[in-house]
Amino acid sequence: MKYLNELAEGDRISAVYLCKKAANLTTKNGKEYMSLTIMDKTASVDAKIWEPNSEGIGDFDELDYIEINGDVTIFNGAVQVNIRRLRRAEDGEYNPADYLPMSPFDNDSMYTQLKNVIDTVKNPYLNKLLSSFFVEDEAFIESFRKSSAAKTVHHGFVGGLMQHTLAVTRLCKFYTKAYPVLDHDLLISAALLHDIGKTRELSRFPENDYTDDGQLLGHIYMGAEMIAVHAGTIDGFPARLLSELQHCILAHHGELEYGSPKTPELIEAMALNMADNTDAKIETFSEAVSGKEAGKWLGMNRPLGGNIRKTYEWTEEKNE
């Protein structure tokens, strides 16, 4: 198959893609058409069916794998596929792994690293709390390992939540070594747990969209609530420790305007916010410049707040 990120204007394609979204629309002149979002593991692309009632367009639904025949054009600076023929693909005609964006890191390896970090937390209550999520709760573990960390901005792929969590935890581990004032066990526990609410905020791939609870409650509140429920099953879990851990979760976006119910009032909460923000922005920048030409300005990136470009690769020749 030809991946979507390889498409260029003038291409004619005949391949199977995943239909992420589909809508029946009408032009200003009253003509009916269909607007689709098709995707594979490399990209999502807008597609149009201008003759939806023609014999060449078969029945299909959102989240179906569809074989399409069409032409590639450029519209408003972006790739668009004009579909001439379409049919629902049958099982065995596609490999789902080709259509879901995946973390570049091995999922099993990341999960092993995460469990190894739990062993470094010596506080018995926090250690048991972490184990109750990441070792004992099979349904949570499956969801956590397959979830994304965001719908679009950063780590928006299968395994993205675990990749982001490990990166934030590694930064926090460094902080505890550089700044002994930080409580290692509290900060590392908060880092591992800070985004667990995203397993409920976002639906699983291929949909990867906000759930009703995600829209109404958000991952910060739900994560703090999940921690309270699990802590309630551990005999003698100290109330003050629970409050401090929940505060770190509630404050990890740093500012009220960024969705945090609280601003950081513990030094561990401040450190967690800095680690979370660092990894999110570095990943956002990395994804934005991936595959782009060095030195070419890419225009305004709203999450990063400015016009960005990929750094030139320094060589002896360029310095001459």
C-alpha positions in Angstrom: 0.0 0.0 0.0 1.0 3.6 -0.4 1.0 5.4 2.9 -0.9 8.7 3.2 2.2 10.7 4.0 3.7 9.7 0.7 0.8 11.1 -1.4 1.5 13.9 -3.9 -0.7 15.9 -6.2 -1.5 14.0 -9.3 -1.3 10.5 -7.8 -3.9 7.9 -8.6 -4.4 5.5 -5.7 -6.1 2.2 -5.2 -5.6 1.0 -1.7 -7.3 0.2 1.6 -7.5 2.9 4.4 -9.4 3.3 7.6 -12.4 5.6 7.5 -12.1 7.6 10.7 -15.0 10.0 10.0 -17.7 10.3 7.4 -20.4 13.0 6.9 -23.1 13.7 4.4 -23.0 17.3 3.3 -24.5 19.7 0.8 -22.7 22.3 -1.4 -23.9 25.9 -1.6 -25.6 24.9 -4.9 -27.6 22.1 -3.1 -25.6 19.2 -4.4 -25.0 16.3 -2.0 -21.6 15.0 -1.3 -19.7 13.0 1.4 -16.7 14.3 3.4 -14.4 11.6 4.8 -11.3 11.5 7.0 -9.2 8.5 6.0 -6.2 7.5 7.9 -3.3 5.1 8.2 -0.4 5.0 10.7 1.4 7.9 9.0 -1.3 10.5 8.6 -5.0 11.5 8.3 -6.2 13.0 5.1 -9.4 14.7 3.9 -11.3 12.9 1.2 -14.4 13.7 -0.8 -17.0 11.6 -2.7 -18.7 14.0 -5.1 -21.1 11.4 -6.5 -22.2 9.4 -3.4 -25.1 7.8 -5.2 -23.1 6.3 -8.1 -22.8 2.6 -8.6 -19.1 2.6 -7.7 -19.7 3.7 -4.1 -20.6 0.8 -1.8 -22.1 0.8 1.6 -19.7 1.6 4.5 -19.7 3.1 8.0 -17.2 5.1 10.1 -14.3 3.1 11.4 -14.7 0.6 8.5 -11.6 -0.3 6.4 -12.4 0.8 2.9 -10.8 0.2 -0.5 -10.8 3.4 -2.5 -9.9 4.4 -6.0 -9.3 8.1 -6.5 -7.2 11.0 -7.4 -4.9 13.1 -5.2 -5.2 16.9 -5.3 -4.1 19.8 -3.2 -6.8 22.0 -1.6 -6.0 24.9 0.6 -2.4 23.7 0.8 -3.3 20.2 2.0 -3.6 16.8 0.4 -7.1 15.8 -0.5 -8.4 12.6 -2.2 -11.3 12.7 -4.6 -12.8 9.2 -4.4 -14.3 7.7 -7.6 -14.9 4.1 -6.3 -15.2 2.7 -2.8 -16.1 -0.6 -1.2 -15.8 -2.0 2.3 -12.7 -4.1 2.7 -13.0 -7.7 3.9 -11.1 -9.3 6.8 -7.7 -10.5 5.6 -7.4 -7.7 3.0 -5.6 -5.4 5.5 -3.3 -5.5 8.5 -4.7 -3.2 11.3 -1.1 -2.4 12.3 -0.7 -0.4 9.1 -3.5 1.9 10.1 -3.0 2.8 13.7 -0.3 5.3 14.7 2.1 3.6 17.1 4.7 4.7 19.6 8.2 4.2 18.1 9.2 2.4 21.3 8.4 -1.2 22.1 5.3 -1.5 24.2 6.5 -4.5 26.3 9.8 -2.8 27.0 8.1 0.4 28.1 5.8 -1.6 30.4 8.8 -3.4 32.0 10.6 0.0 32.5 7.5 1.3 34.2 7.3 -1.6 36.6 11.0 -1.3 37.4 10.4 2.3 38.4 7.7 1.2 40.9 10.3 -0.9 42.7 12.3 2.3 43.4 9.3 3.7 45.5 10.0 2.6 49.0 7.0 4.2 50.8 4.8 1.1 51.4 1.5 2.9 50.8 2.6 4.5 47.6 4.3 1.3 46.3 1.1 -0.6 47.0 -1.0 2.1 45.3 1.1 2.0 42.2 1.0 -1.8 42.1 -2.7 -1.7 42.4 -2.9 0.1 39.1 0.1 -1.0 37.1 0.5 -4.6 38.3 -2.8 -5.9 39.6 -5.6 -4.1 37.6 -5.6 -6.0 34.3 -8.3 -3.9 32.7 -6.5 -0.7 33.6 -3.1 -2.0 32.4 -4.5 -3.0 29.0 -6.1 0.4 28.5 -3.1 2.3 29.8 -0.7 0.5 27.5 -2.9 1.1 24.4 -4.0 4.7 25.1 -2.8 7.9 23.5 -1.7 10.9 25.6 -3.7 13.4 23.6 -6.2 13.6 20.7 -3.9 15.5 18.4 -1.2 17.8 19.9 1.4 15.3 21.3 1.8 11.6 21.8 -1.4 11.0 19.8 -0.7 7.4 19.0 -1.1 3.9 20.5 1.3 3.6 23.5 1.6 7.4 23.6 0.3 7.6 27.2 2.9 5.2 28.5 5.7 6.8 26.5 4.8 10.3 27.9 4.4 8.9 31.4 7.9 7.3 31.3 9.4 10.5 29.9 7.9 12.6 32.6 9.0 10.1 35.3 12.6 10.1 34.0 12.7 13.9 34.2 11.3 13.8 37.7 13.9 11.1 38.7 16.6 13.6 37.5 15.0 16.4 39.5 15.1 14.3 42.7 18.9 13.8 42.2 19.6 17.4 41.4 17.3 18.8 44.1 17.3 16.6 47.3 14.6 18.8 48.8 12.1 16.9 46.6 10.4 13.9 48.1 11.4 11.1 45.7 8.6 8.7 46.4 5.8 11.3 46.2 7.1 12.9 43.0 7.8 9.6 41.2 4.4 8.3 42.2 2.7 11.5 41.0 4.6 11.3 37.7 3.5 7.7 37.1 -0.1 8.5 38.0 -0.5 12.1 36.7 -2.3 11.2 33.4 -4.1 8.0 34.3 -7.4 9.8 33.9 -6.7 9.8 30.1 -7.6 6.2 30.0 -11.2 7.4 30.6 -11.0 10.8 28.9 -10.1 9.5 25.5 -11.6 6.5 23.6 -9.3 3.8 22.3 -8.0 3.8 18.7 -9.1 4.0 16.0 -11.6 6.6 17.3 -9.3 8.3 19.8 -11.8 11.0 20.7 -13.2 12.5 23.9 -15.7 10.4 25.8 -18.7 12.0 27.5 -16.9 11.9 30.8 -13.8 13.2 29.2 -15.8 16.3 28.0 -17.7 16.7 31.2 -15.1 15.9 33.8 -11.6 15.8 32.2 -8.6 13.6 32.9 -7.3 15.7 35.8 -10.4 15.3 38.0 -10.9 11.7 37.0 -7.3 10.8 37.7 -7.5 12.2 41.2 -10.8 10.4 41.8 -9.3 7.0 40.6 -6.4 7.5 43.0 -8.8 8.1 45.9 -10.8 4.9 45.0 -7.6 2.7 44.9 -6.2 4.3 48.0 -9.4 3.5 49.8 -8.7 -0.2 49.4 -5.4 0.0 51.1 -5.6 -0.3 54.9 -4.3 2.7 56.8 -3.4 4.8 53.7 -2.5 8.1 55.3 -5.0 10.9 54.6 -2.3 13.5 54.4 -0.3 11.5 51.9 -3.4 11.0 49.8 -4.1 14.8 49.8 -0.5 15.6 48.8 -0.6 13.1 46.0 -4.0 14.2 44.7 -2.8 17.8 44.9 0.1 17.0 42.5 -2.4 15.5 40.1 -4.8 18.4 40.3 -2.1 20.9 39.8 0.0 19.3 37.1 -1.1 21.6 34.3 0.3 24.5 36.4 -2.2 27.2 35.7 -6.0 27.5 36.1 -6.3 28.7 32.5 -4.7 25.4 31.3 -7.3 23.3 33.1 -5.7 22.7 36.5 -8.2 22.9 39.3 -5.3 24.0 41.6 -2.0 25.8 41.0 1.1 24.0 42.5 1.4 24.6 46.2 3.9 21.8 46.9 7.3 21.7 45.5 6.7 18.2 44.1 3.6 19.5 42.3 5.7 22.3 40.8 8.3 19.9 39.6 5.7 17.6 38.1 4.2 20.5 36.2 7.6 21.4 34.8 8.4 17.8 33.7 5.0 17.4 32.1 5.2 20.6 30.2 8.8 19.9 29.1 8.0 16.5 27.6 4.7 17.7 26.0 6.4 20.6 24.3 9.5 18.8 23.2 7.3 16.0 21.7 5.0 18.5 20.0 8.0 20.3 18.4 9.5 16.9 17.5 6.4 15.7 15.8 5.9 19.0 14.0 9.4 19.0 12.4 9.6 15.3 11.7 10.3 14.6 8.1 10.5 18.4 7.3 13.4 20.1 5.5 16.0 21.6 7.8 15.9 25.4 7.8 12.5 25.7 6.2 10.1 27.8 8.3 6.9 25.8 8.9 4.6 28.7 9.9 2.7 29.4 13.1 2.3 26.4 15.5 -0.4 27.4 17.9 0.5 25.0 20.7 4.1 26.2 20.6 3.1 29.8 20.2 5.4 30.7 17.2 6.8 30.1 13.8 9.1 27.1 13.9 11.7 25.3 11.8 14.0 22.3 12.0 17.5 23.0 13.0 20.3 22.8 10.4 22.5 19.8 10.9 26.0 21.2 11.5 28.9 19.9 9.4 32.4 20.9 8.7 31.4 21.8 5.1 28.7 24.1 6.2 31.1 25.9 8.5 33.6 26.7 5.7 
